[in-house]
């Protein structure tokens, strides 16, 4: 049986991918809409900060409403809307349009650090996330193959945050608002889709032949 393929009562089943388990691309697409609206409002308003902020807040509210209607968790919806509101507030208070993206820069720096630390302390965040989705709690950590695989695959996600920083920081420091919007879109949902695919490949190749899959951690005998 192919490594990573889950089994059930009827025998081997199709291997679930990380996209199946975590999703992510739809939410990433939603996250790009307020920044795009900010850019449109900013340009159409003659580089008016209030025009950009108003457009971003309006679109952010619409996105939140759509997410609630399709059944997304209210907490995650509110966090997303709050992030837009805080980004708008920072931009208005500082009077600098590029500061609408300051939270994005800081959050990617924090995420890169968090994912790196999680791997070093052998609690890779990819395993934490997938384990939570599958209701395993920390059961996956007792499987050496899964622990190793999640650790390797988590480096893929660490790399995405570092890549964003490499692109975002110079653009932010030079105040290139439109370039920041383009980078935000290009390095959000396409990068998330690529990370989901690549980390799944890394994870599957880290599992030995015959491993029953993510849903069935193998605990070595004591």
MDTraj code that builds the backbone (N, CA, C; nanometers):
import mdtraj as md
import numpy as np

residues = "UNK UNK UNK UNK UNK UNK UNK UNK UNK UNK UNK UNK UNK UNK UNK UNK UNK UNK UNK UNK UNK UNK UNK UNK UNK UNK UNK UNK UNK UNK UNK UNK UNK UNK UNK UNK UNK UNK UNK UNK UNK UNK UNK UNK UNK UNK UNK UNK UNK UNK UNK UNK UNK UNK UNK UNK UNK UNK UNK UNK UNK UNK UNK UNK UNK UNK UNK UNK UNK UNK UNK UNK UNK UNK UNK UNK UNK UNK UNK UNK UNK UNK UNK UNK UNK UNK UNK UNK UNK UNK UNK UNK UNK UNK UNK UNK UNK UNK UNK UNK UNK UNK UNK UNK UNK UNK UNK UNK UNK UNK UNK UNK UNK UNK UNK UNK UNK UNK UNK UNK UNK UNK UNK UNK UNK UNK UNK UNK UNK UNK UNK UNK UNK UNK UNK UNK UNK UNK UNK UNK UNK UNK UNK UNK UNK UNK UNK UNK UNK UNK UNK UNK UNK UNK UNK UNK UNK UNK UNK UNK UNK UNK UNK UNK UNK UNK UNK UNK UNK UNK UNK UNK UNK UNK UNK UNK UNK UNK UNK UNK UNK UNK UNK UNK UNK UNK UNK UNK UNK UNK UNK UNK UNK UNK UNK UNK UNK UNK UNK UNK UNK UNK UNK UNK UNK UNK UNK UNK UNK UNK UNK UNK UNK UNK UNK UNK UNK UNK UNK UNK UNK UNK".split()
xyz = np.array([
    [0.0849, -0.1205, 0.0000],
    [0.0000, 0.0000, 0.0000],
    [0.0879, 0.1249, 0.0000],
    [0.0504, 0.2230, -0.0723],
    [0.1277, 0.3447, -0.0848],
    [0.1332, 0.4188, 0.0478],
    [0.2502, 0.4705, 0.0830],
    [0.2649, 0.5435, 0.2079],
    [0.1734, 0.6631, 0.2083],
    [0.1073, 0.6831, 0.3203],
    [0.0200, 0.7991, 0.3332],
    [-0.1225, 0.7715, 0.2943],
    [-0.1532, 0.6543, 0.2428],
    [-0.2902, 0.6223, 0.2054],
    [-0.3645, 0.5735, 0.3275],
    [-0.4800, 0.6320, 0.3554],
    [-0.5585, 0.5933, 0.4710],
    [-0.6386, 0.4677, 0.4397],
    [-0.6612, 0.3905, 0.5445],
    [-0.7393, 0.2695, 0.5279],
    [-0.8677, 0.2806, 0.6052],
    [-0.9647, 0.2030, 0.5633],
    [-1.0937, 0.2037, 0.6317],
    [-1.1478, 0.0640, 0.6353],
    [-1.2738, 0.0494, 0.6783],
    [-1.3328, -0.0830, 0.6876],
    [-1.3330, -0.1564, 0.5552],
    [-1.3420, -0.0838, 0.4459],
    [-1.3478, -0.1491, 0.3164],
    [-1.2144, -0.1655, 0.2497],
    [-1.1046, -0.1356, 0.3234],
    [-0.9730, -0.1488, 0.2646],
    [-0.9130, -0.0128, 0.2365],
    [-0.8072, -0.0068, 0.1541],
    [-0.7386, 0.1175, 0.1268],
    [-0.8316, 0.2205, 0.0644],
    [-0.8133, 0.3438, 0.1065],
    [-0.8909, 0.4543, 0.0514],
    [-0.7965, 0.5536, -0.0126],
    [-0.8527, 0.6447, -0.0888],
    [-0.7717, 0.7486, -0.1519],
    [-0.7009, 0.8309, -0.0446],
    [-0.5726, 0.8583, -0.0666],
    [-0.4968, 0.9374, 0.0299],
    [-0.5516, 1.0787, 0.0347],
    [-0.5820, 1.1233, 0.1559],
    [-0.6285, 1.2606, 0.1726],
    [-0.5100, 1.3549, 0.1628],
    [-0.5270, 1.4622, 0.0917],
    [-0.4210, 1.5615, 0.0827],
    [-0.4396, 1.6655, 0.1927],
    [-0.3382, 1.7492, 0.2106],
    [-0.3499, 1.8573, 0.3080],
    [-0.4554, 1.9576, 0.2643],
    [-0.4755, 1.9709, 0.1344],
    [-0.5821, 2.0595, 0.0859],
    [-0.7176, 2.0071, 0.1287],
    [-0.7367, 1.8746, 0.1228],
    [-0.8623, 1.8152, 0.1689],
    [-0.8856, 1.8446, 0.3163],
    [-0.7789, 1.8318, 0.3958],
    [-0.7922, 1.8435, 0.5400],
    [-0.7962, 1.9879, 0.5880],
    [-0.7112, 2.0722, 0.5312],
    [-0.6961, 2.2081, 0.5825],
    [-0.7658, 2.3136, 0.4977],
    [-0.7922, 2.2805, 0.3704],
    [-0.8476, 2.3846, 0.2838],
    [-0.7453, 2.4966, 0.2742],
    [-0.7909, 2.6202, 0.2913],
    [-0.6964, 2.7314, 0.2997],
    [-0.6964, 2.8240, 0.1809],
    [-0.7160, 2.7692, 0.0609],
    [-0.7075, 2.8561, -0.0564],
    [-0.8226, 2.9551, -0.0629],
    [-0.9434, 2.9109, -0.0253],
    [-1.0578, 3.0022, -0.0295],
    [-1.0389, 3.1171, 0.0682],
    [-0.9921, 3.0840, 0.1893],
    [-0.9680, 3.1886, 0.2873],
    [-0.8576, 3.2825, 0.2434],
    [-0.7560, 3.2283, 0.1768],
    [-0.6471, 3.3113, 0.1286],
    [-0.6947, 3.4072, 0.0206],
    [-0.7845, 3.3598, -0.0661],
    [-0.8415, 3.4482, -0.1685],
    [-0.9203, 3.5606, -0.1033],
    [-1.0004, 3.5269, -0.0027],
    [-1.0773, 3.6293, 0.0691],
    [-0.9851, 3.7350, 0.1284],
    [-0.8698, 3.6916, 0.1786],
    [-0.7781, 3.7838, 0.2453],
    [-0.7169, 3.8860, 0.1500],
    [-0.7162, 3.8546, 0.0195],
    [-0.6569, 3.9491, -0.0756],
    [-0.7543, 4.0590, -0.1181],
    [-0.8835, 4.0414, -0.0919],
    [-0.9817, 4.1382, -0.1415],
    [-0.9738, 4.2754, -0.0741],
    [-0.9639, 4.2848, 0.0600],
    [-0.9504, 4.4179, 0.1203],
    [-0.8268, 4.4954, 0.0731],
    [-0.7077, 4.4329, 0.0643],
    [-0.5934, 4.5072, 0.0109],
    [-0.6145, 4.5552, -0.1326],
    [-0.6781, 4.4702, -0.2146],
    [-0.7082, 4.5136, -0.3510],
    [-0.8024, 4.6335, -0.3501],
    [-0.9038, 4.6278, -0.2638],
    [-0.9975, 4.7401, -0.2523],
    [-0.9257, 4.8656, -0.2041],
    [-0.8331, 4.8485, -0.1107],
    [-0.7550, 4.9627, -0.0618],
    [-0.6806, 5.0296, -0.1766],
    [-0.6164, 4.9481, -0.2616],
    [-0.5410, 5.0031, -0.3740],
    [-0.6319, 5.0767, -0.4712],
    [-0.7479, 5.0165, -0.5010],
    [-0.8415, 5.0797, -0.5944],
    [-0.8915, 5.2125, -0.5382],
    [-0.9336, 5.2136, -0.4106],
    [-0.9812, 5.3371, -0.3497],
    [-0.8736, 5.4420, -0.3400],
    [-0.7523, 5.3981, -0.3124],
    [-0.6392, 5.4900, -0.2998],
    [-0.6068, 5.5558, -0.4338],
    [-0.6066, 5.4774, -0.5404],
    [-0.5755, 5.5309, -0.6737],
    [-0.6884, 5.6190, -0.7260],
    [-0.8124, 5.5689, -0.7190],
    [-0.9257, 5.6462, -0.7706],
    [-0.9480, 5.7746, -0.6920],
    [-0.9074, 5.7746, -0.5671],
    [-0.9210, 5.8956, -0.4850],
    [-0.8037, 5.9892, -0.4976],
    [-0.7194, 5.9680, -0.5965],
    [-0.6038, 6.0545, -0.6127],
    [-0.5038, 6.0357, -0.4996],
    [-0.4749, 5.9106, -0.4680],
    [-0.3873, 5.8717, -0.3571],
    [-0.4408, 5.9240, -0.2246],
    [-0.5724, 5.9140, -0.2110],
    [-0.6388, 5.9525, -0.0869],
    [-0.6373, 5.8358, 0.0105],
    [-0.5793, 5.8584, 0.1271],
    [-0.5733, 5.7535, 0.2280],
    [-0.7125, 5.7141, 0.2739],
    [-0.8000, 5.8115, 0.2892],
    [-0.9360, 5.7831, 0.3339],
    [-1.0132, 5.7046, 0.2277],
    [-0.9846, 5.7332, 0.1005],
    [-1.0483, 5.6572, -0.0062],
    [-1.0092, 5.5107, -0.0007],
    [-0.8801, 5.4852, 0.0208],
    [-0.8332, 5.3476, 0.0300],
    [-0.8864, 5.2762, 0.1522],
    [-0.8828, 5.3449, 0.2671],
    [-0.9296, 5.2858, 0.3916],
    [-1.0795, 5.2553, 0.3841],
    [-1.1564, 5.3516, 0.3313],
    [-1.3008, 5.3309, 0.3197],
    [-1.3347, 5.2116, 0.2327],
    [-1.2653, 5.1989, 0.1195],
    [-1.2905, 5.0868, 0.0298],
    [-1.2520, 4.9544, 0.0947],
    [-1.1390, 4.9519, 0.1657],
    [-1.0950, 4.8291, 0.2303],
    [-1.1918, 4.7857, 0.3386],
    [-1.2405, 4.8805, 0.4185],
    [-1.3346, 4.8469, 0.5256],
    [-1.4676, 4.7970, 0.4694],
    [-1.5136, 4.8607, 0.3616],
    [-1.6398, 4.8190, 0.3010],
    [-1.6294, 4.6770, 0.2459],
    [-1.5218, 4.6507, 0.1732],
    [-1.5044, 4.5174, 0.1164],
    [-1.4799, 4.4149, 0.2267],
    [-1.4052, 4.4540, 0.3303],
    [-1.3816, 4.3631, 0.4425],
    [-1.5112, 4.3226, 0.5102],
    [-1.6032, 4.4177, 0.5252],
    [-1.7329, 4.3871, 0.5862],
    [-1.8143, 4.2934, 0.4974],
    [-1.8097, 4.3149, 0.3671],
    [-1.8824, 4.2273, 0.2744],
    [-1.8248, 4.0861, 0.2791],
    [-1.6922, 4.0755, 0.2769],
    [-1.6271, 3.9444, 0.2835],
    [-1.6653, 3.8724, 0.4124],
    [-1.6676, 3.9451, 0.5243],
    [-1.7059, 3.8850, 0.6524],
    [-1.8484, 3.8320, 0.6465],
    [-1.9382, 3.9094, 0.5861],
    [-2.0768, 3.8647, 0.5734],
    [-2.0900, 3.7405, 0.4886],
    [-2.0165, 3.7363, 0.3784],
    [-2.0212, 3.6188, 0.2901],
    [-1.9659, 3.4966, 0.3616],
    [-1.8569, 3.5147, 0.4346],
    [-1.7970, 3.4018, 0.5067],
    [-1.8912, 3.3472, 0.6131],
    [-1.9602, 3.4356, 0.6812],
    [-2.0559, 3.3894, 0.7826],
    [-2.1698, 3.3115, 0.7180],
    [-2.2176, 3.3577, 0.6043],
    [-2.3284, 3.2904, 0.5361],
    [-2.2890, 3.1523, 0.4848],
    [-2.1630, 3.1350, 0.4481],
    [-2.1219, 3.0039, 0.3968],
    [-2.0764, 2.9112, 0.5088],
    [-2.0891, 2.9567, 0.6339],
    [-2.0666, 2.8681, 0.7468],
    [-1.9296, 2.8725, 0.8094],
    [-1.8473, 2.9723, 0.7767],
    [-1.7171, 2.9836, 0.8414],
    [-1.7352, 3.0143, 0.9901],
    [-1.6362, 2.9793, 1.0682],
    [-1.6441, 3.0028, 1.2118],
    [-1.6493, 3.1531, 1.2413],
    [-1.7454, 3.1959, 1.3226],
    [-1.7563, 3.3399, 1.3542],
    [-1.6280, 3.3980, 1.4101],
    [-1.5562, 3.3194, 1.4909],
    [-1.4339, 3.3708, 1.5507],
    [-1.3305, 3.4051, 1.4452],
    [-1.3103, 3.3138, 1.3479],
    [-1.2113, 3.3400, 1.2430],
    [-1.2546, 3.4551, 1.1538],
    [-1.3861, 3.4667, 1.1306],
    [-1.4377, 3.5779, 1.0501],
    [-1.4105, 3.7110, 1.1195],
    [-1.4367, 3.7162, 1.2489],
    [-1.4157, 3.8395, 1.3239],
    [-1.2679, 3.8762, 1.3323],
    [-1.1830, 3.7752, 1.3445],
    [-1.0389, 3.8022, 1.3468],
    [-0.9938, 3.8631, 1.2143],
    [-1.0450, 3.8069, 1.1043],
    [-1.0109, 3.8613, 0.9730],
    [-1.0567, 4.0047, 0.9566],
    [-1.1804, 4.0334, 1.0005],
    [-1.2326, 4.1695, 0.9904],
    [-1.1562, 4.2642, 1.0828],
    [-1.1219, 4.2155, 1.2014],
    [-1.0457, 4.2981, 1.2950],
    [-0.9096, 4.3347, 1.2378],
    [-0.8470, 4.2413, 1.1679],
    [-0.7166, 4.2685, 1.1076],
    [-0.7260, 4.3817, 1.0060],
    [-0.8330, 4.3821, 0.9269],
    [-0.8529, 4.4911, 0.8297],
    [-0.8732, 4.6231, 0.9026],
    [-0.9520, 4.6212, 1.0092],
    [-0.9800, 4.7438, 1.0846],
    [-0.8533, 4.8000, 1.1480],
    [-0.7718, 4.7110, 1.2048],
    [-0.6474, 4.7565, 1.2685],
    [-0.5508, 4.8108, 1.1637],
    [-0.5411, 4.7426, 1.0488],
    [-0.4547, 4.7910, 0.9413],
    [-0.4987, 4.9293, 0.8953],
    [-0.6299, 4.9489, 0.8824],
    [-0.6831, 5.0800, 0.8422],
    [-0.6521, 5.1859, 0.9475],
    [-0.6678, 5.1506, 1.0740],
    [-0.6420, 5.2457, 1.1820],
    [-0.4958, 5.2890, 1.1842],
    [-0.4043, 5.1921, 1.1672],
    [-0.2613, 5.2263, 1.1656],
    [-0.2301, 5.3210, 1.0511],
    [-0.2862, 5.2923, 0.9335],
    [-0.2617, 5.3784, 0.8172],
    [-0.3136, 5.5196, 0.8414],
    [-0.4332, 5.5308, 0.8983],
    [-0.4926, 5.6622, 0.9228],
    [-0.4152, 5.7382, 1.0289],
    [-0.3795, 5.6696, 1.1372],
    [-0.3101, 5.7371, 1.2471],
    [-0.1708, 5.7851, 1.2070],
    [-0.1043, 5.7085, 1.1197],
    [0.0304, 5.7472, 1.0775],
    [0.0306, 5.8353, 0.9530],
    [-0.0810, 5.8320, 0.8789],
    [-0.0888, 5.9107, 0.7563],
    [-0.0071, 5.8544, 0.6423],
    [0.0291, 5.7270, 0.6516],
    [0.1116, 5.6648, 0.5477],
    [0.0381, 5.5439, 0.4912],
    [0.0146, 5.5451, 0.3620],
    [-0.0619, 5.4382, 0.2990],
    [0.0074, 5.3030, 0.3114],
    [0.1399, 5.3014, 0.3073],
    [0.2110, 5.1729, 0.3151],
    [0.1920, 5.1050, 0.4504],
    [0.1530, 5.1839, 0.5518],
    [0.1338, 5.1236, 0.6834],
    [0.0068, 5.0393, 0.6923],
    [-0.0756, 5.0428, 0.5877],
    [-0.1882, 4.9501, 0.5817],
    [-0.1371, 4.8067, 0.5769],
    [-0.0122, 4.7889, 0.5339],
    [0.0456, 4.6555, 0.5186],
    [0.1426, 4.6212, 0.6313],
    [0.1512, 4.7079, 0.7325],
    [0.2461, 4.6826, 0.8409],
    [0.2125, 4.5540, 0.9166],
    [0.0834, 4.5321, 0.9438],
    [0.0435, 4.4098, 1.0144],
    [0.0842, 4.2863, 0.9351],
    [0.0714, 4.2930, 0.8043],
    [0.1098, 4.1793, 0.7198],
    [0.2577, 4.1492, 0.7350],
    [0.3391, 4.2527, 0.7369],
    [0.4833, 4.2336, 0.7523],
    [0.5144, 4.1718, 0.8881],
    [0.4565, 4.2287, 0.9935],
    [0.4839, 4.1806, 1.1284],
    [0.4311, 4.0388, 1.1506],
    [0.3127, 4.0092, 1.0968],
    [0.2550, 3.8763, 1.1164],
    [0.3377, 3.7690, 1.0463],
    [0.3941, 3.8013, 0.9312],
    [0.4785, 3.7039, 0.8629],
    [0.6091, 3.6812, 0.9375],
    [0.6637, 3.7865, 0.9973],
    [0.7851, 3.7704, 1.0775],
    [0.7560, 3.6825, 1.1988],
    [0.6429, 3.7086, 1.2655],
    [0.6055, 3.6286, 1.3822],
    [0.5779, 3.4836, 1.3437],
    [0.5120, 3.4643, 1.2286],
    [0.4809, 3.3279, 1.1842],
    [0.6060, 3.2504, 1.1498],
    [0.7005, 3.3147, 1.0813],
    [0.8263, 3.2469, 1.0480],
    [0.8978, 3.2013, 1.1746],
    [0.8986, 3.2879, 1.2759],
    [0.9633, 3.2525, 1.4020],
    [0.8892, 3.1383, 1.4720],
    [0.7558, 3.1482, 1.4753],
    [0.6762, 3.0463, 1.5442],
    [0.6914, 2.9090, 1.4792],
    [0.6877, 2.9032, 1.3474],
    [0.7005, 2.7741, 1.2781],
    [0.8403, 2.7167, 1.2983],
    [0.9421, 2.8020, 1.2954],
    [1.0788, 2.7537, 1.3168],
    [1.0949, 2.6961, 1.4572],
    [1.0471, 2.7698, 1.5567],
    [1.0577, 2.7229, 1.6954],
    [0.9812, 2.5923, 1.7137],
    [0.8631, 2.5825, 1.6520],
    [0.7828, 2.4609, 1.6669],
    [0.8555, 2.3381, 1.6142],
    [0.9305, 2.3552, 1.5069],
    [1.0061, 2.2429, 1.4501],
    [1.1212, 2.2049, 1.5431],
    [1.1901, 2.3068, 1.5937],
    [1.3059, 2.2826, 1.6801],
    [1.2650, 2.2099, 1.8082],
    [1.1506, 2.2478, 1.8651],
    [1.1062, 2.1846, 1.9909],
    [1.0242, 2.0580, 1.9655],
    [1.0174, 2.0158, 1.8394],
    [0.9501, 1.8907, 1.8005],
    [0.7995, 1.8933, 1.8262],
    [0.7425, 2.0102, 1.8059],
    [0.5979, 2.0255, 1.8015],
    [0.5628, 2.0988, 1.6719],
    [0.6000, 2.0430, 1.5556],
    [0.5792, 2.1148, 1.4289],
    [0.4336, 2.1574, 1.4117],
    [0.4147, 2.2831, 1.3752],
    [0.2802, 2.3391, 1.3700],
    [0.1912, 2.2716, 1.2664],
    [0.2501, 2.2178, 1.1610],
    [0.1665, 2.1471, 1.0644],
    [0.1019, 2.0259, 1.1301],
    [0.1764, 1.9557, 1.2115],
    [0.1205, 1.8428, 1.2842],
    [0.0147, 1.8862, 1.3838],
    [0.0388, 1.9984, 1.4502],
    [-0.0597, 2.0514, 1.5453],
    [-0.1913, 2.0823, 1.4743],
    [-0.1818, 2.1473, 1.3577],
    [-0.3018, 2.1847, 1.2828],
    [-0.3772, 2.0628, 1.2310],
    [-0.3046, 1.9723, 1.1665],
    [-0.3695, 1.8527, 1.1121],
    [-0.4229, 1.7647, 1.2249],
    [-0.3460, 1.7516, 1.3317],
    [-0.3916, 1.6733, 1.4457],
    [-0.5192, 1.7279, 1.5061],
    [-0.5299, 1.8617, 1.5115],
    [-0.6517, 1.9232, 1.5645],
    [-0.7706, 1.8958, 1.4727],
    [-0.7488, 1.9049, 1.3412],
    [-0.8566, 1.8788, 1.2450],
    [-0.9046, 1.7349, 1.2561],
    [-0.8112, 1.6429, 1.2760],
    [-0.8449, 1.5012, 1.2818],
    [-0.8849, 1.4546, 1.4218],
    [-0.8835, 1.5451, 1.5182],
    [-0.9216, 1.5103, 1.6536],
    [-0.8226, 1.4192, 1.7249],
    [-0.6959, 1.4282, 1.6862],
    [-0.5945, 1.3393, 1.7432],
    [-0.5245, 1.3980, 1.8647],
    [-0.5463, 1.5266, 1.8885],
    [-0.4713, 1.5951, 1.9938],
    [-0.3213, 1.5742, 1.9690],
    [-0.2513, 1.5130, 2.0645],
    [-0.1072, 1.4931, 2.0465],
    [-0.0734, 1.3503, 2.0062],
    [-0.1738, 1.2732, 1.9633],
    [-0.1500, 1.1338, 1.9281],
    [-0.0496, 1.1154, 1.8162],
    [-0.0463, 1.2093, 1.7231],
    [0.0450, 1.1975, 1.6103],
    [0.1906, 1.2046, 1.6537],
    [0.2187, 1.2674, 1.7666],
    [0.3578, 1.2822, 1.8122],
    [0.4166, 1.1488, 1.8586],
    [0.3310, 1.0534, 1.8915],
    [0.3817, 0.9233, 1.9353],
    [0.4209, 0.8337, 1.8184],
    [0.3944, 0.8829, 1.6967],
    [0.4349, 0.8115, 1.5754],
    [0.5631, 0.8770, 1.5223],
    [0.6795, 0.8113, 1.5348],
    [0.8055, 0.8731, 1.4911],
    [0.8045, 0.9167, 1.3447],
    [0.7400, 0.8375, 1.2589],
    [0.7370, 0.8706, 1.1159],
    [0.6547, 0.9968, 1.0921],
    [0.5389, 1.0062, 1.1569],
    [0.4569, 1.1256, 1.1406],
    [0.5252, 1.2479, 1.1993],
    [0.5865, 1.2324, 1.3145],
    [0.6564, 1.3449, 1.3768],
    [0.7670, 1.3966, 1.2862],
    [0.8433, 1.3045, 1.2290],
    [0.9503, 1.3430, 1.1373],
    [0.8926, 1.4080, 1.0117],
    [0.7870, 1.3493, 0.9574],
    [0.7271, 1.4027, 0.8355],
    [0.6679, 1.5406, 0.8547],
    [0.5958, 1.5593, 0.9640],
    [0.5385, 1.6916, 0.9912],
    [0.6485, 1.7954, 1.0116],
    [0.7585, 1.7534, 1.0734],
    [0.8694, 1.8461, 1.0926],
    [0.9287, 1.8911, 0.9601],
    [0.9528, 1.7962, 0.8703],
    [1.0085, 1.8310, 0.7394],
    [0.9117, 1.9174, 0.6589],
    [0.7849, 1.8789, 0.6590],
    [0.6860, 1.9530, 0.5808],
    [0.6625, 2.0931, 0.6372],
    [0.6827, 2.1103, 0.7669],
    [0.6626, 2.2424, 0.8270],
    [0.7657, 2.3428, 0.7772],
    [0.8825, 2.2935, 0.7349],
    [0.9823, 2.3858, 0.6800],
    [0.9315, 2.4528, 0.5525],
    [0.8461, 2.3843, 0.4796],
    [0.7884, 2.4452, 0.3585],
    [0.7102, 2.5704, 0.3961],
    [0.6317, 2.5623, 0.5037],
    [0.5520, 2.6765, 0.5461],
    [0.6393, 2.7870, 0.6039],
    [0.7437, 2.7484, 0.6747],
    [0.8385, 2.8490, 0.7239],
    [0.8971, 2.9272, 0.6072],
    [0.9302, 2.8568, 0.5008],
    [0.9888, 2.9209, 0.3831],
    [0.8927, 3.0203, 0.3193],
    [0.7621, 2.9910, 0.3233],
    [0.6668, 3.0852, 0.2620],
    [0.6664, 3.2183, 0.3369],
    [0.6739, 3.2126, 0.4696],
    [0.6749, 3.3367, 0.5470],
    [0.8043, 3.4148, 0.5247],
    [0.9152, 3.3435, 0.5155],
    [1.0426, 3.4103, 0.4897],
    [1.0441, 3.4730, 0.3502],
    [0.9872, 3.4034, 0.2519],
    [0.9800, 3.4582, 0.1163],
    [0.8996, 3.5878, 0.1153],
    [0.7856, 3.5873, 0.1851],
    [0.7058, 3.7099, 0.1904],
    [0.7845, 3.8249, 0.2517],
    [0.8591, 3.7959, 0.3573],
    [0.9376, 3.9014, 0.4217],
    [1.0428, 3.9576, 0.3265],
    [1.1076, 3.8692, 0.2529],
    [1.2101, 3.9133, 0.1575],
    [1.1506, 4.0086, 0.0550],
    [1.0260, 3.9838, 0.0161],
    [0.9601, 4.0691, -0.0837],
    [0.8963, 4.1913, -0.0190],
    [0.8240, 4.1700, 0.0918],
    [0.7461, 4.2781, 0.1515],
    [0.8317, 4.3884, 0.2131],
    [0.9352, 4.3495, 0.2863],
    [1.0106, 4.4490, 0.3647],
    [1.0712, 4.5600, 0.2767],
    [1.1424, 4.5277, 0.1669],
    [1.1958, 4.6364, 0.0841],
    [1.0859, 4.7258, 0.0247],
    [0.9745, 4.6651, -0.0166],
    [0.8646, 4.7434, -0.0728],
    [0.8022, 4.8333, 0.0338],
    [0.7880, 4.7808, 0.1538],
    [0.7311, 4.8600, 0.2627],
    [0.8229, 4.9770, 0.2991],
    [0.9503, 4.9497, 0.3120],
    [1.0446, 5.0548, 0.3509],
    [1.0553, 5.1651, 0.2457],
    [1.0327, 5.1286, 0.1191],
    [1.0391, 5.2290, 0.0121],
    [0.9030, 5.2896, -0.0194],
    [0.7993, 5.2497, 0.0535],
    [0.6669, 5.3098, 0.0385],
    [0.5985, 5.2811, -0.0935],
    [0.6229, 5.1644, -0.1521],
    [0.5635, 5.1303, -0.2820],
    [0.4291, 5.0597, -0.2601],
    [0.3245, 5.1400, -0.2505],
    [0.1925, 5.0896, -0.2127],
    [0.1381, 4.9904, -0.3151],
    [0.1375, 5.0285, -0.4406],
    [0.0807, 4.9399, -0.5428],
    [0.1615, 4.8109, -0.5565],
    [0.2922, 4.8215, -0.5450],
    [0.3752, 4.7017, -0.5522],
    [0.3472, 4.6098, -0.4337],
    [0.3178, 4.6682, -0.3174],
    [0.2820, 4.5887, -0.2009],
    [0.1523, 4.5117, -0.2249],
    [0.0564, 4.5769, -0.2907],
    [-0.0707, 4.5097, -0.3198],
    [-0.0480, 4.3929, -0.4159],
    [0.0309, 4.4163, -0.5191],
    [0.0597, 4.3102, -0.6159],
    [0.1298, 4.1939, -0.5453],
    [0.2268, 4.2262, -0.4602],
    [0.2994, 4.1217, -0.3884],
    [0.2070, 4.0480, -0.2927],
    [0.1168, 4.1236, -0.2284],
    [0.0240, 4.0600, -0.1337],
    [-0.0636, 3.9574, -0.2056],
    [-0.1136, 3.9927, -0.3230],
    [-0.1985, 3.9001, -0.3986],
    [-0.1170, 3.7809, -0.4492],
    [-0.0013, 3.8101, -0.5066],
    [0.0803, 3.7043, -0.5655],
    [0.1330, 3.6068, -0.4611],
    [0.1564, 3.6566, -0.3396],
    [0.2152, 3.5726, -0.2360],
    [0.1136, 3.5317, -0.1303],
    [-0.0143, 3.5365, -0.1659],
    [-0.1159, 3.4879, -0.0734],
    [-0.1735, 3.3575, -0.1272],
    [-0.2846, 3.3624, -0.2031],
    [-0.3464, 3.2339, -0.2396],
    [-0.2621, 3.1475, -0.3338],
    [-0.1866, 3.2031, -0.4302],
    [-0.1037, 3.1110, -0.5102],
    [0.0043, 3.0437, -0.4253],
    [0.0601, 3.1198, -0.3298],
    [0.1648, 3.0633, -0.2451],
    [0.1078, 2.9607, -0.1475],
    [-0.0115, 2.9879, -0.0951],
    [-0.0760, 2.8914, -0.0060],
    [-0.1045, 2.7609, -0.0807],
    [-0.1552, 2.7722, -0.2038],
    [-0.1830, 2.6518, -0.2834],
    [-0.0551, 2.5730, -0.3090],
    [0.0527, 2.6443, -0.3413],
    [0.1799, 2.5764, -0.3665],
    [0.2338, 2.5110, -0.2395],
    [0.2190, 2.5803, -0.1262],
    [0.2681, 2.5258, 0.0009],
    [0.1894, 2.4022, 0.0417],
    [0.0584, 2.4050, 0.0220],
    [-0.0232, 2.2875, 0.0518],
    [0.0218, 2.1669, -0.0311],
    [0.0453, 2.1898, -0.1599],
    [0.0851, 2.0804, -0.2485],
    [0.2250, 2.0291, -0.2142],
    [0.3202, 2.1209, -0.1976],
    [0.4583, 2.0798, -0.1742],
    [0.4762, 2.0154, -0.0364],
    [0.4135, 2.0720, 0.0658],
    [0.4286, 2.0134, 0.1992],
    [0.3643, 1.8751, 0.2053],
    [0.2574, 1.8548, 0.1263],
    [0.1960, 1.7215, 0.1204],
    [0.2914, 1.6206, 0.0560],
    [0.3604, 1.6625, -0.0488],
    [0.4577, 1.5740, -0.1130],
    [0.5699, 1.5396, -0.0155],
    [0.6211, 1.6408, 0.0547],
    [0.7284, 1.6176, 0.1511],
    [0.6814, 1.5240, 0.2617],
    [0.5599, 1.5463, 0.3109],
    [0.5066, 1.4640, 0.4188],
    [0.4896, 1.3189, 0.3750],
    [0.4306, 1.2980, 0.2588],
    [0.4083, 1.1606, 0.2102],
    [0.5386, 1.0874, 0.1869],
    [0.6383, 1.1570, 0.1316],
    [0.7660, 1.0920, 0.1040],
    [0.8440, 1.0637, 0.2319],
    [0.8059, 1.1289, 0.3405],
    [0.8724, 1.1037, 0.4682],
    [0.8169, 0.9810, 0.5389],
    [0.6985, 0.9347, 0.4961],
    [0.6362, 0.8190, 0.5598],
    [0.6867, 0.6900, 0.4952],
    [0.7132, 0.5879, 0.5744],
    [0.7617, 0.4613, 0.5181],
    [0.6526, 0.3896, 0.4397],
    [0.6928, 0.3028, 0.3512],
    [0.5969, 0.2228, 0.2746],
    [0.5099, 0.1422, 0.3707],
    [0.3800, 0.1415, 0.3421],
    [0.2879, 0.0670, 0.4252],
    [0.2334, 0.1440, 0.5435],
    [0.2775, 0.2678, 0.5615],
    [0.2232, 0.3475, 0.6726],
    [0.0742, 0.3717, 0.6478],
    [-0.0118, 0.3545, 0.7495],
    [-0.1565, 0.3646, 0.7270],
    [-0.2096, 0.5048, 0.7042],
    [-0.1270, 0.6090, 0.7184],
    [-0.1734, 0.7423, 0.6847],
    [-0.1906, 0.8342, 0.8035],
    [-0.2283, 0.9580, 0.7720],
    [-0.2364, 1.0624, 0.8738],
    [-0.3410, 1.0324, 0.9811],
    [-0.4469, 0.9639, 0.9420],
    [-0.5547, 0.9366, 1.0381],
    [-0.5213, 0.8233, 1.1351],
    [-0.4130, 0.7518, 1.1070],
    [-0.3837, 0.6335, 1.1877],
    [-0.2380, 0.6349, 1.2330],
    [-0.2044, 0.7152, 1.3318],
    [-0.0672, 0.7159, 1.3833],
    [-0.0259, 0.5774, 1.4326],
    [0.0982, 0.5428, 1.4055],
    [0.1521, 0.4137, 1.4463],
    [0.2349, 0.4351, 1.5723],
    [0.1911, 0.3782, 1.6816],
    [0.2643, 0.3910, 1.8076],
    [0.3561, 0.2719, 1.8250],
    [0.4866, 0.2957, 1.8371],
    [0.5800, 0.1832, 1.8518],
    [0.5571, 0.1102, 1.9820],
    [0.5744, -0.0197, 1.9842],
    [0.5546, -0.0969, 2.1075],
    [0.6558, -0.0580, 2.2134],
    [0.6116, -0.0596, 2.3372],
    [0.7020, -0.0245, 2.4477],
    [0.7815, -0.1482, 2.4922],
])
top = md.Topology()
chain = top.add_chain()
for i, resn in enumerate(residues, 1):
    res = top.add_residue(resn, chain, resSeq=i)
    for name in ("N", "CA", "C"):
        top.add_atom(name, md.element.get_by_symbol(name[0]), res)
traj = md.Trajectory(xyz[None], top)
